[in-house]
């Protein structure tokens, strides 16, 4: 699917270790440890992520994921050599932000929309 193609074209995944899974008739929830290097910046990040997938009629109809936003952001920002990017540190997401535009884009990518 396009979701995985988009990830693979922007980062080199250096670790993907499933930690735990649970499921029922429609949902799968997984915790994974993953690390990656951002192709554009050469910076790396490692974190635990949680993914919640819901399926209907053999298709993904819902996705919610969590990640270390600060680590991802540091990997994407470009700074002068030897200097960390400046700027405000991201705040933890508020409950109303958890289903924001980024989640919708990931869901659309996962569904091939």
C-alpha angles and dihedrals in degrees: 000000000000091000093068093038090055092051093047093050093054105037139028108231108221098175135020112169120167109222103179143346137196130178148169132188095299110013138063122190120189137178115207136177110222138171130189145173118225109234095213096051106021089229122137136215134183127193149139115263132192122211127191115191127182122196133198126174090356094303135104107253099168137025131178123173139175130206142161098277093189093055092047091048093051089053093052099045119090119212137172112287111279094012130096117231114267126225141087119320113243116257120233109269116268117227091257091056097055093085095039132131095292092056090047091051091050091048091049090049091048090051092046093241 
